[in-house]
Amino acid sequence: MTGFNSYIDGLDLSELKAYFVNRGRVTQYAKGDYFVKAGEESRFIGFVDCGYFNYKVHNFSEGKGYITGFAFEGEFVGDYPNCLSGKTSEVAIVAGTSCKVYMLEGGELCKLLDSDDMRNLKQTIFEHLFSQVYTQYLDTYRVTTRERYKRLLLRCPEIVQSINLKDIASYLKVTPTTISNIRREITFGL
Protein backbone atom coordinates (compact mmCIF):
# COMPACT_ATOMS: atom_id res chain seq x y z
CA MET A 1 0.00 0.00 0.00
CA THR A 2 1.47 3.30 -1.01
CA GLY A 3 1.22 6.61 0.75
CA PHE A 4 0.57 5.60 4.34
CA ASN A 5 4.11 5.71 5.70
CA SER A 6 5.21 8.96 4.13
CA TYR A 7 8.66 8.76 5.74
CA ILE A 8 9.74 6.52 2.84
CA ASP A 9 8.69 9.04 0.19
CA GLY A 10 11.74 10.25 -1.67
CA LEU A 11 14.06 7.67 -0.11
CA ASP A 12 15.89 5.14 -2.24
CA LEU A 13 15.59 2.06 -0.06
CA SER A 14 16.20 -0.46 -2.83
CA GLU A 15 19.65 -1.42 -1.52
CA LEU A 16 18.31 -1.85 2.01
CA LYS A 17 15.33 -3.91 0.81
CA ALA A 18 17.65 -6.13 -1.26
CA TYR A 19 19.85 -6.67 1.80
CA PHE A 20 16.84 -7.90 3.80
CA VAL A 21 15.66 -10.21 1.00
CA ASN A 22 19.15 -11.64 0.45
CA ARG A 23 20.30 -11.91 4.07
CA GLY A 24 17.11 -11.98 6.15
CA ARG A 25 15.47 -15.02 7.68
CA VAL A 26 12.05 -15.68 6.11
CA THR A 27 9.38 -15.81 8.79
CA GLN A 28 5.66 -16.42 8.44
CA TYR A 29 3.08 -14.82 10.75
CA ALA A 30 -0.58 -15.71 11.10
CA LYS A 31 -3.14 -12.98 11.71
CA GLY A 32 -2.87 -11.97 15.37
CA ASP A 33 0.72 -13.19 15.85
CA TYR A 34 3.09 -10.79 17.59
CA PHE A 35 6.16 -9.47 15.84
CA VAL A 36 7.09 -7.96 19.21
CA LYS A 37 5.18 -7.35 22.46
CA ALA A 38 5.25 -4.03 24.29
CA GLY A 39 7.58 -4.22 27.27
CA GLU A 40 9.74 -6.96 25.77
CA GLU A 41 13.17 -6.61 24.21
CA SER A 42 12.93 -5.34 20.64
CA ARG A 43 15.50 -7.42 18.77
CA PHE A 44 14.33 -7.65 15.18
CA ILE A 45 13.36 -5.57 12.21
CA GLY A 46 11.78 -6.97 9.08
CA PHE A 47 10.90 -6.23 5.51
CA VAL A 48 7.25 -7.12 4.83
CA ASP A 49 6.99 -9.22 1.67
CA CYS A 50 3.22 -9.71 2.00
CA GLY A 51 0.52 -8.81 4.51
CA TYR A 52 0.49 -5.98 7.02
CA PHE A 53 1.10 -5.27 10.71
CA ASN A 54 -0.63 -3.04 13.29
CA TYR A 55 1.38 -1.00 15.78
CA LYS A 56 -0.56 -0.91 19.07
CA VAL A 57 -0.29 0.78 22.44
CA HIS A 58 -2.41 0.13 25.51
CA ASN A 59 -4.01 2.92 27.54
CA PHE A 60 -4.25 1.44 31.02
CA SER A 61 -6.45 4.24 32.38
CA GLU A 62 -9.06 3.62 29.69
CA GLY A 63 -8.46 -0.12 29.65
CA LYS A 64 -8.15 -0.34 25.87
CA GLY A 65 -5.62 -0.38 23.08
CA TYR A 66 -5.09 1.94 20.15
CA ILE A 67 -3.50 1.41 16.78
CA THR A 68 -0.78 3.99 16.22
CA GLY A 69 0.37 2.87 12.78
CA PHE A 70 0.69 0.17 10.18
CA ALA A 71 3.49 -1.51 8.22
CA PHE A 72 2.37 -2.69 4.80
CA GLU A 73 3.78 -4.90 2.07
CA GLY A 74 7.04 -3.45 0.73
CA GLU A 75 7.74 -1.58 3.99
CA PHE A 76 9.80 -2.24 7.09
CA VAL A 77 8.35 -3.43 10.39
CA GLY A 78 9.91 -3.05 13.82
CA ASP A 79 10.08 -0.75 16.82
CA TYR A 80 12.64 1.52 15.20
CA PRO A 81 15.01 2.73 16.66
CA ASN A 82 14.63 0.52 19.77
CA CYS A 83 15.33 -2.62 17.75
CA LEU A 84 18.76 -1.30 16.74
CA SER A 85 20.05 -1.60 20.29
CA GLY A 86 17.70 -4.21 21.77
CA LYS A 87 15.86 -1.75 24.00
CA THR A 88 12.42 -2.47 25.38
CA SER A 89 9.68 -2.16 22.80
CA GLU A 90 7.29 0.73 23.31
CA VAL A 91 4.62 -0.86 21.11
CA ALA A 92 3.10 -4.21 20.34
CA ILE A 93 3.36 -5.05 16.66
CA VAL A 94 0.71 -7.55 15.58
CA ALA A 95 0.04 -9.19 12.21
CA GLY A 96 -3.18 -7.81 10.74
CA THR A 97 -3.24 -10.61 8.15
CA SER A 98 -1.03 -13.57 7.40
CA CYS A 99 2.41 -12.14 6.63
CA LYS A 100 5.74 -13.11 5.14
CA VAL A 101 8.69 -11.14 6.50
CA TYR A 102 12.45 -11.10 5.87
CA MET A 103 13.91 -10.59 9.35
CA LEU A 104 17.26 -9.33 10.59
CA GLU A 105 18.65 -8.78 14.05
CA GLY A 106 18.49 -5.09 14.88
CA GLY A 107 22.19 -5.10 15.73
CA GLU A 108 23.04 -6.29 12.21
CA LEU A 109 20.97 -3.48 10.71
CA CYS A 110 22.64 -1.00 13.05
CA LYS A 111 26.10 -2.09 11.84
CA LEU A 112 24.95 -1.84 8.23
CA LEU A 113 23.49 1.65 8.72
CA ASP A 114 26.65 2.80 10.53
CA SER A 115 28.82 1.80 7.56
CA ASP A 116 30.21 4.59 5.40
CA ASP A 117 27.91 3.67 2.53
CA MET A 118 24.74 3.87 4.61
CA ARG A 119 25.39 6.51 7.29
CA ASN A 120 23.62 9.26 5.31
CA LEU A 121 20.63 6.98 4.73
CA LYS A 122 20.36 6.28 8.47
CA GLN A 123 20.25 10.00 9.23
CA THR A 124 17.73 10.65 6.47
CA ILE A 125 15.45 7.83 7.71
CA PHE A 126 15.48 9.36 11.21
CA GLU A 127 14.68 12.81 9.81
CA HIS A 128 11.83 11.49 7.65
CA LEU A 129 10.39 9.42 10.50
CA PHE A 130 10.51 12.39 12.85
CA SER A 131 8.78 14.59 10.28
CA GLN A 132 5.99 12.03 9.75
CA VAL A 133 5.41 11.51 13.47
CA TYR A 134 5.57 15.23 14.22
CA THR A 135 3.03 16.05 11.52
CA GLN A 136 0.73 13.28 12.77
CA TYR A 137 1.03 14.59 16.33
CA LEU A 138 0.26 18.19 15.31
CA ASP A 139 -2.69 17.07 13.19
CA THR A 140 -4.39 15.65 16.28
CA TYR A 141 -4.65 19.25 17.48
CA ARG A 142 -4.94 21.34 14.34
CA VAL A 143 -7.50 19.44 12.27
CA THR A 144 -10.80 17.72 13.02
CA THR A 145 -11.32 13.98 12.94
CA ARG A 146 -13.21 14.39 9.66
CA GLU A 147 -10.25 16.25 8.15
CA ARG A 148 -7.78 13.65 9.43
CA TYR A 149 -9.88 10.89 7.86
CA LYS A 150 -10.07 12.75 4.54
CA ARG A 151 -6.29 13.35 4.61
CA LEU A 152 -5.76 9.65 5.29
CA LEU A 153 -7.91 8.79 2.25
CA LEU A 154 -6.05 11.28 0.06
CA ARG A 155 -2.68 9.97 1.20
CA CYS A 156 -3.66 6.32 1.04
CA PRO A 157 -6.96 5.76 -0.81
CA GLU A 158 -6.78 1.95 -0.81
CA ILE A 159 -6.66 1.79 3.00
CA VAL A 160 -10.45 1.41 3.21
CA GLN A 161 -10.23 -1.80 1.16
CA SER A 162 -7.31 -3.19 3.19
CA ILE A 163 -8.05 -2.22 6.80
CA ASN A 164 -11.31 -2.74 8.67
CA LEU A 165 -13.34 0.20 9.96
CA LYS A 166 -12.57 -0.63 13.59
CA ASP A 167 -8.79 -0.41 12.99
CA ILE A 168 -9.07 2.85 11.04
CA ALA A 169 -11.16 4.27 13.90
CA SER A 170 -8.58 3.11 16.44
CA TYR A 171 -5.79 4.73 14.44
CA LEU A 172 -7.73 8.03 14.38
CA LYS A 173 -8.60 7.50 18.08
CA VAL A 174 -12.36 7.68 17.56
CA THR A 175 -15.21 5.17 17.62
CA PRO A 176 -16.18 3.10 14.57
CA THR A 177 -19.56 4.87 14.68
CA THR A 178 -17.81 8.23 14.24
CA ILE A 179 -15.96 6.94 11.16
CA SER A 180 -19.21 5.48 9.82
CA ASN A 181 -20.92 8.85 10.21
CA ILE A 182 -18.02 10.67 8.53
CA ARG A 183 -18.11 8.17 5.63
CA ARG A 184 -21.85 8.71 5.24
CA GLU A 185 -21.39 12.51 5.28
CA ILE A 186 -18.67 12.30 2.62
CA THR A 187 -20.59 9.83 0.45
CA PHE A 188 -23.98 11.53 0.61
CA GLY A 189 -22.85 15.13 1.17
CA LEU A 190 -24.74 15.45 4.46
C-alpha positions as CSV (number, residue, x, y, z in Angstrom):
1,M,0.0,0.0,0.0
2,T,1.5,3.3,-1.0
3,G,1.2,6.6,0.8
4,F,0.6,5.6,4.3
5,N,4.1,5.7,5.7
6,S,5.2,9.0,4.1
7,Y,8.7,8.8,5.7
8,I,9.7,6.5,2.8
9,D,8.7,9.0,0.2
10,G,11.7,10.3,-1.7
11,L,14.1,7.7,-0.1
12,D,15.9,5.1,-2.2
13,L,15.6,2.1,-0.1
14,S,16.2,-0.5,-2.8
15,E,19.6,-1.4,-1.5
16,L,18.3,-1.9,2.0
17,K,15.3,-3.9,0.8
18,A,17.7,-6.1,-1.3
19,Y,19.9,-6.7,1.8
20,F,16.8,-7.9,3.8
21,V,15.7,-10.2,1.0
22,N,19.2,-11.6,0.4
23,R,20.3,-11.9,4.1
24,G,17.1,-12.0,6.1
25,R,15.5,-15.0,7.7
26,V,12.1,-15.7,6.1
27,T,9.4,-15.8,8.8
28,Q,5.7,-16.4,8.4
29,Y,3.1,-14.8,10.8
30,A,-0.6,-15.7,11.1
31,K,-3.1,-13.0,11.7
32,G,-2.9,-12.0,15.4
33,D,0.7,-13.2,15.8
34,Y,3.1,-10.8,17.6
35,F,6.2,-9.5,15.8
36,V,7.1,-8.0,19.2
37,K,5.2,-7.4,22.5
38,A,5.3,-4.0,24.3
39,G,7.6,-4.2,27.3
40,E,9.7,-7.0,25.8
41,E,13.2,-6.6,24.2
42,S,12.9,-5.3,20.6
43,R,15.5,-7.4,18.8
44,F,14.3,-7.7,15.2
45,I,13.4,-5.6,12.2
46,G,11.8,-7.0,9.1
47,F,10.9,-6.2,5.5
48,V,7.3,-7.1,4.8
49,D,7.0,-9.2,1.7
50,C,3.2,-9.7,2.0
51,G,0.5,-8.8,4.5
52,Y,0.5,-6.0,7.0
53,F,1.1,-5.3,10.7
54,N,-0.6,-3.0,13.3
55,Y,1.4,-1.0,15.8
56,K,-0.6,-0.9,19.1
57,V,-0.3,0.8,22.4
58,H,-2.4,0.1,25.5
59,N,-4.0,2.9,27.5
60,F,-4.3,1.4,31.0
61,S,-6.5,4.2,32.4
62,E,-9.1,3.6,29.7
63,G,-8.5,-0.1,29.6
64,K,-8.2,-0.3,25.9
65,G,-5.6,-0.4,23.1
66,Y,-5.1,1.9,20.1
67,I,-3.5,1.4,16.8
68,T,-0.8,4.0,16.2
69,G,0.4,2.9,12.8
70,F,0.7,0.2,10.2
71,A,3.5,-1.5,8.2
72,F,2.4,-2.7,4.8
73,E,3.8,-4.9,2.1
74,G,7.0,-3.5,0.7
75,E,7.7,-1.6,4.0
76,F,9.8,-2.2,7.1
77,V,8.4,-3.4,10.4
78,G,9.9,-3.0,13.8
79,D,10.1,-0.8,16.8
80,Y,12.6,1.5,15.2
81,P,15.0,2.7,16.7
82,N,14.6,0.5,19.8
83,C,15.3,-2.6,17.7
84,L,18.8,-1.3,16.7
85,S,20.1,-1.6,20.3
86,G,17.7,-4.2,21.8
87,K,15.9,-1.8,24.0
88,T,12.4,-2.5,25.4
89,S,9.7,-2.2,22.8
90,E,7.3,0.7,23.3
91,V,4.6,-0.9,21.1
92,A,3.1,-4.2,20.3
93,I,3.4,-5.1,16.7
94,V,0.7,-7.6,15.6
95,A,0.0,-9.2,12.2
96,G,-3.2,-7.8,10.7
97,T,-3.2,-10.6,8.1
98,S,-1.0,-13.6,7.4
99,C,2.4,-12.1,6.6
100,K,5.7,-13.1,5.1
101,V,8.7,-11.1,6.5
102,Y,12.5,-11.1,5.9
103,M,13.9,-10.6,9.4
104,L,17.3,-9.3,10.6
105,E,18.7,-8.8,14.0
106,G,18.5,-5.1,14.9
107,G,22.2,-5.1,15.7
108,E,23.0,-6.3,12.2
109,L,21.0,-3.5,10.7
110,C,22.6,-1.0,13.1
111,K,26.1,-2.1,11.8
112,L,24.9,-1.8,8.2
113,L,23.5,1.7,8.7
114,D,26.6,2.8,10.5
115,S,28.8,1.8,7.6
116,D,30.2,4.6,5.4
117,D,27.9,3.7,2.5
118,M,24.7,3.9,4.6
119,R,25.4,6.5,7.3
120,N,23.6,9.3,5.3
121,L,20.6,7.0,4.7
122,K,20.4,6.3,8.5
123,Q,20.3,10.0,9.2
124,T,17.7,10.6,6.5
125,I,15.5,7.8,7.7
126,F,15.5,9.4,11.2
127,E,14.7,12.8,9.8
128,H,11.8,11.5,7.7
129,L,10.4,9.4,10.5
130,F,10.5,12.4,12.8
131,S,8.8,14.6,10.3
132,Q,6.0,12.0,9.7
133,V,5.4,11.5,13.5
134,Y,5.6,15.2,14.2
135,T,3.0,16.1,11.5
136,Q,0.7,13.3,12.8
137,Y,1.0,14.6,16.3
138,L,0.3,18.2,15.3
139,D,-2.7,17.1,13.2
140,T,-4.4,15.6,16.3
141,Y,-4.7,19.3,17.5
142,R,-4.9,21.3,14.3
143,V,-7.5,19.4,12.3
144,T,-10.8,17.7,13.0
145,T,-11.3,14.0,12.9
146,R,-13.2,14.4,9.7
147,E,-10.3,16.3,8.1
148,R,-7.8,13.7,9.4
149,Y,-9.9,10.9,7.9
150,K,-10.1,12.8,4.5
151,R,-6.3,13.3,4.6
152,L,-5.8,9.6,5.3
153,L,-7.9,8.8,2.3
154,L,-6.1,11.3,0.1
155,R,-2.7,10.0,1.2
156,C,-3.7,6.3,1.0
157,P,-7.0,5.8,-0.8
158,E,-6.8,2.0,-0.8
159,I,-6.7,1.8,3.0
160,V,-10.5,1.4,3.2
161,Q,-10.2,-1.8,1.2
162,S,-7.3,-3.2,3.2
163,I,-8.1,-2.2,6.8
164,N,-11.3,-2.7,8.7
165,L,-13.3,0.2,10.0
166,K,-12.6,-0.6,13.6
167,D,-8.8,-0.4,13.0
168,I,-9.1,2.8,11.0
169,A,-11.2,4.3,13.9
170,S,-8.6,3.1,16.4
171,Y,-5.8,4.7,14.4
172,L,-7.7,8.0,14.4
173,K,-8.6,7.5,18.1
174,V,-12.4,7.7,17.6
175,T,-15.2,5.2,17.6
176,P,-16.2,3.1,14.6
177,T,-19.6,4.9,14.7
178,T,-17.8,8.2,14.2
179,I,-16.0,6.9,11.2
180,S,-19.2,5.5,9.8
181,N,-20.9,8.9,10.2
182,I,-18.0,10.7,8.5
183,R,-18.1,8.2,5.6
184,R,-21.8,8.7,5.2
185,E,-21.4,12.5,5.3
186,I,-18.7,12.3,2.6
187,T,-20.6,9.8,0.5
188,F,-24.0,11.5,0.6
189,G,-22.9,15.1,1.2
190,L,-24.7,15.5,4.5
